[in-house]
Amino acid sequence: MAETQLEMARRHVREGEEHVARQRVLIARLRQNGHAAAAGVAQVVLGTFEQTLTEYRRHLRLELGRS
């Protein structure tokens, strides 16, 4: 059975939250191990993940309004 738009929006939010959480752990590990430059790059990537998650959440709110 195909995924509904609402199911897809929920999945995107869940996966986006997982990406953000993993990236935060990665940044902490990089900093702990003295890799400041790599942590800085990872921080930029985290910003992108967070922006994407914001859009996923916005889409979920739209879908919830339709159901």
N, C-alpha and C positions, 0 to 999 in steps of 0.2 A: 504494500500500500504506500502511496506517495505521501511525503511529508507535507503538512499544511503550511501555509504562510506563518501562522502563529507558532507552530512547532519549530519551524526553521528559525524564527526570530528568537525564541527561547533558547534554542541550541546555540545560536550565534552569541548570545549574551553569556551563556554558561562557558563556552569555549573561550570567549574573550576574557572573562574573569580568570580562567585558568592560565591563559597566556601572560596576563599582567602579573599574577602571583608568581609564576615561574621566573619571569624576568626580574622581579624584585629580589628573589632568592639569588639569582645569578649575579646581580649587581652587588649584593652583600658579600658573596663569596669572592668576587673579583677584588673588592676593596680590602677584604680581610687578608687576601694573599698578595697585596701590594701591586695590583694591576690597575692603577688609577686611570691610565689612558683608556684601557679596554672598558673599564667601568663607565667612563664618560660616554663612550660610544654606545654602550648598552643602555645608558640613561636616555639617550636620544631615541633609541628604538622603543624604550618603554613609553616615551611620550607619544609616539605613533600608535602603539598598542592602546594607550589610554584614550586617545582621540577616537580611534576606531570603536572601542567599547562604548564610548558616549553615543556614537551613531547607532550602534547595535541596540542600545537601550532606548533610544528615540524611536527606532523602528518597532521595537517590541511594544512601546506605549501606543503607537499608531495601530498596530494589529490588535491589541487588547481593546482599543476603542471601537474596532469594527466587529468584535465578537459579542 
